[in-house]
Amino acid sequence: MATNVVNQVQKPATADKTFNDLPPAIAEILEREALTTSYPTGAMLFAEGQVARGVFIVRRGRVKLSICGSDGRTLILRMVDSGSPLGVAAVVSGRQYEATAETQEPSELSFLRHSDLLRLMRLHGEIALWVTQHISSDYACTCREIRDLILSDSASEKLARLLVGWLDENATASNPRQVKLALTHEEIGQMIGSSRETVSRLFAGFKKQRLIQQNGSTLVIPNRVALESLITA
């Protein structure tokens, strides 16, 4: 269950761009059905293996999705930004949540109960299509992450893949060579399956090779081609 909720009194979600890929009438239905709550950093929305009770939709902030191995090691699957739903596949299939969702920063999320989502999918084809598209996107993203982890020969290649991926996500920004570094070295290690010490060593090496520059929380990649040269697969 969600922890450390700031706004215990849930309220109808207010209009924003969360459902801007849906027809206005359908978006309005979701706005009426969903309840929104504010959460602080580090609040757990749901845990891996927990019975799926509904879908969370990120309206503001970022949410970390992670899984934990039997040896206690954590692997961060991805960071989810505003406009994306969480737990869709588990709700539709009637299975348990596949991962743990935890807020990475103060966030606002809408919650749609399991029964309400299934009812709306039966009534409105556009909502069913919206859900299907997000499940497909999650599947493609997971396949890409598995490919990057398995096909990369070294931790340096995994880190290079991650940084290039961040550049792709930032392609439409005013300065596409810059990315905001919102993760610690430990969290980056959890994304590429390496230790914090390895990530710190790699960052130091990348800086020495002038593959990256860092100014506070801003990471600058002056030569994408040079960074991509580390990626062999």
C-alpha positions as CSV (number, residue, x, y, z in Angstrom):
1,M,0.0,0.0,0.0
2,A,1.1,3.6,-0.5
3,T,3.1,5.1,2.3
4,N,3.9,8.6,3.6
5,V,1.0,10.2,1.8
6,V,1.0,14.0,2.1
7,N,-2.6,14.6,1.0
8,Q,-4.6,11.9,2.8
9,V,-7.9,13.3,1.4
10,Q,-8.2,12.1,-2.2
11,K,-9.9,14.4,-4.7
12,P,-11.0,14.2,-8.3
13,A,-8.2,14.7,-10.7
14,T,-7.9,18.2,-12.2
15,A,-7.6,18.7,-15.9
16,D,-4.1,18.7,-17.3
17,K,-2.2,17.0,-20.2
18,T,-2.1,13.5,-18.7
19,F,-4.7,12.2,-21.1
20,N,-3.8,14.4,-24.1
21,D,-3.5,11.3,-26.4
22,L,-7.2,10.5,-25.9
23,P,-10.3,12.2,-27.3
24,P,-11.5,15.0,-24.9
25,A,-14.7,13.2,-24.0
26,I,-12.8,10.0,-23.0
27,A,-10.2,12.0,-21.2
28,E,-13.0,13.7,-19.2
29,I,-14.3,10.3,-18.2
30,L,-11.0,9.2,-16.8
31,E,-10.6,12.6,-15.0
32,R,-14.0,11.9,-13.3
33,E,-13.2,8.4,-12.3
34,A,-9.6,8.9,-11.1
35,L,-8.6,10.1,-7.7
36,T,-5.4,12.1,-7.2
37,T,-3.1,12.2,-4.2
38,S,0.2,13.9,-3.4
39,Y,3.2,11.9,-2.3
40,P,6.6,12.9,-0.9
41,T,9.9,11.5,-2.1
42,G,10.4,7.8,-1.3
43,A,6.7,6.9,-1.0
44,M,6.0,3.3,-2.0
45,L,2.9,3.1,-4.3
46,F,2.9,-0.7,-4.6
47,A,5.4,-3.5,-4.0
48,E,6.6,-6.3,-6.3
49,G,4.4,-9.4,-5.7
50,Q,1.5,-7.4,-4.2
51,V,-2.0,-8.1,-5.6
52,A,-2.8,-5.5,-8.2
53,R,-5.5,-3.2,-6.8
54,G,-5.5,-0.5,-9.5
55,V,-3.5,1.7,-11.9
56,F,-1.5,4.7,-10.8
57,I,-1.1,7.5,-13.4
58,V,1.8,9.9,-12.9
59,R,0.6,13.5,-13.2
60,R,3.6,15.3,-11.8
61,G,7.0,14.1,-10.6
62,R,8.9,10.9,-11.3
63,V,8.5,7.3,-10.1
64,K,11.2,4.6,-9.9
65,L,10.3,1.0,-11.0
66,S,12.5,-1.7,-9.6
67,I,12.8,-5.4,-8.9
68,C,14.7,-7.2,-6.2
69,G,16.6,-10.5,-6.6
70,S,16.8,-13.3,-4.1
71,D,20.2,-12.2,-3.2
72,G,18.9,-8.8,-2.2
73,R,20.3,-6.9,-5.1
74,T,18.0,-4.2,-6.7
75,L,17.7,-3.6,-10.4
76,I,16.0,-0.3,-11.5
77,L,13.9,-1.0,-14.6
78,R,13.2,2.6,-15.5
79,M,12.1,6.0,-14.3
80,V,8.5,6.9,-15.2
81,D,7.7,10.5,-15.9
82,S,4.3,12.4,-16.0
83,G,1.6,11.1,-18.3
84,S,2.4,7.4,-17.9
85,P,0.4,4.7,-16.1
86,L,1.9,2.2,-13.7
87,G,0.7,-1.4,-13.1
88,V,-1.4,-1.6,-16.2
89,A,-0.4,-5.1,-17.2
90,A,-0.9,-6.5,-13.7
91,V,-4.4,-5.0,-13.5
92,V,-5.5,-6.2,-16.9
93,S,-4.1,-9.7,-16.4
94,G,-5.3,-10.0,-12.9
95,R,-1.9,-10.8,-11.6
96,Q,0.5,-9.4,-9.0
97,Y,2.5,-6.2,-9.6
98,E,5.7,-7.2,-11.4
99,A,7.8,-4.5,-9.8
100,T,8.0,-2.0,-6.9
101,A,7.0,1.6,-7.6
102,E,8.5,4.4,-5.5
103,T,8.4,8.1,-5.9
104,Q,11.7,9.6,-6.9
105,E,10.7,13.2,-6.0
106,P,7.5,14.9,-4.6
107,S,4.8,13.7,-7.0
108,E,1.1,13.7,-7.7
109,L,-0.6,10.6,-9.0
110,S,-4.1,9.6,-10.0
111,F,-5.4,6.2,-9.0
112,L,-7.9,4.2,-10.9
113,R,-9.3,1.1,-9.2
114,H,-9.0,-2.4,-10.9
115,S,-12.7,-2.8,-11.3
116,D,-13.2,0.8,-12.7
117,L,-10.4,0.4,-15.3
118,L,-11.8,-2.9,-16.6
119,R,-15.4,-1.5,-16.7
120,L,-14.2,1.6,-18.6
121,M,-12.3,-0.6,-21.1
122,R,-15.4,-2.6,-21.8
123,L,-17.5,0.5,-22.3
124,H,-15.0,2.6,-24.3
125,G,-12.8,1.2,-27.1
126,E,-10.5,4.3,-27.0
127,I,-9.6,3.6,-23.3
128,A,-9.0,-0.1,-24.2
129,L,-6.7,1.0,-27.0
130,W,-4.9,3.5,-24.7
131,V,-4.2,0.8,-22.2
132,T,-3.1,-1.6,-24.9
133,Q,-0.7,1.0,-26.3
134,H,0.9,1.5,-22.9
135,I,1.3,-2.2,-22.3
136,S,3.0,-2.5,-25.7
137,S,5.3,0.4,-24.9
138,D,6.2,-1.1,-21.6
139,Y,7.0,-4.4,-23.3
140,A,9.2,-2.8,-25.9
141,C,11.0,-0.8,-23.2
142,T,11.6,-4.0,-21.1
143,C,12.9,-5.9,-24.2
144,R,15.3,-3.0,-24.9
145,E,16.6,-3.0,-21.3
146,I,17.1,-6.7,-21.3
147,R,19.0,-6.5,-24.6
148,D,21.2,-3.7,-23.3
149,L,22.1,-5.7,-20.1
150,I,22.7,-9.0,-21.8
151,L,24.5,-7.9,-25.0
152,S,26.8,-5.4,-23.3
153,D,30.2,-6.9,-22.6
154,S,31.3,-4.6,-19.9
155,A,30.0,-2.1,-17.3
156,S,31.5,0.8,-19.3
157,E,29.4,-0.3,-22.3
158,K,26.3,-0.5,-20.2
159,L,26.9,3.0,-18.8
160,A,27.6,4.3,-22.3
161,R,24.3,2.8,-23.5
162,L,22.4,4.4,-20.6
163,L,23.9,7.9,-21.3
164,V,23.2,7.6,-25.0
165,G,19.6,6.6,-24.2
166,W,19.3,9.8,-22.0
167,L,20.5,11.8,-25.0
168,D,17.8,10.3,-27.1
169,E,15.2,11.2,-24.6
170,N,16.5,14.7,-24.5
171,A,16.7,15.1,-28.3
172,T,14.1,17.9,-28.4
173,A,15.5,20.0,-25.6
174,S,17.2,23.4,-26.3
175,N,20.6,21.8,-25.6
176,P,20.3,18.1,-26.5
177,R,23.9,17.5,-25.3
178,Q,22.9,18.2,-21.7
179,V,21.0,16.0,-19.4
180,K,19.9,16.5,-15.8
181,L,21.5,13.9,-13.6
182,A,18.8,13.1,-11.1
183,L,20.2,9.8,-9.9
184,T,22.9,8.9,-7.5
185,H,25.8,6.7,-8.6
186,E,24.2,3.9,-6.5
187,E,21.0,4.2,-8.5
188,I,22.8,4.3,-11.8
189,G,24.5,1.1,-10.7
190,Q,21.1,-0.4,-10.0
191,M,20.1,0.5,-13.6
192,I,23.1,-1.2,-15.3
193,G,23.6,-4.0,-12.8
194,S,26.9,-2.7,-11.3
195,S,28.1,-1.4,-7.9
196,R,28.2,2.2,-6.9
197,E,32.0,2.0,-6.7
198,T,32.1,0.8,-10.3
199,V,29.9,3.6,-11.5
200,S,32.0,6.2,-9.7
201,R,35.2,4.8,-11.3
202,L,33.6,4.8,-14.7
203,F,32.4,8.4,-14.4
204,A,35.9,9.4,-13.4
205,G,37.3,7.6,-16.4
206,F,34.8,9.1,-18.8
207,K,35.6,12.6,-17.5
208,K,39.3,11.9,-18.0
209,Q,38.7,10.8,-21.5
210,R,36.6,13.9,-22.0
211,L,33.6,11.8,-23.0
212,I,31.5,13.6,-20.4
213,Q,31.6,16.8,-18.4
214,Q,29.7,17.6,-15.2
215,N,28.6,20.9,-13.7
216,G,26.7,20.1,-10.5
217,S,23.7,18.0,-11.5
218,T,24.1,18.9,-15.2
219,L,25.8,16.3,-17.4
220,V,27.2,17.4,-20.7
221,I,28.2,14.9,-23.4
222,P,30.2,16.9,-25.9
223,N,30.9,14.1,-28.3
224,R,28.1,11.5,-28.8
225,V,30.1,9.6,-31.5
226,A,33.0,9.0,-29.1
227,L,30.6,7.7,-26.4
228,E,28.8,5.5,-28.9
229,S,32.2,4.0,-29.9
230,L,32.1,2.1,-26.6
231,I,29.0,0.3,-27.7
232,T,29.9,-2.8,-29.6
233,A,26.6,-4.8,-29.8
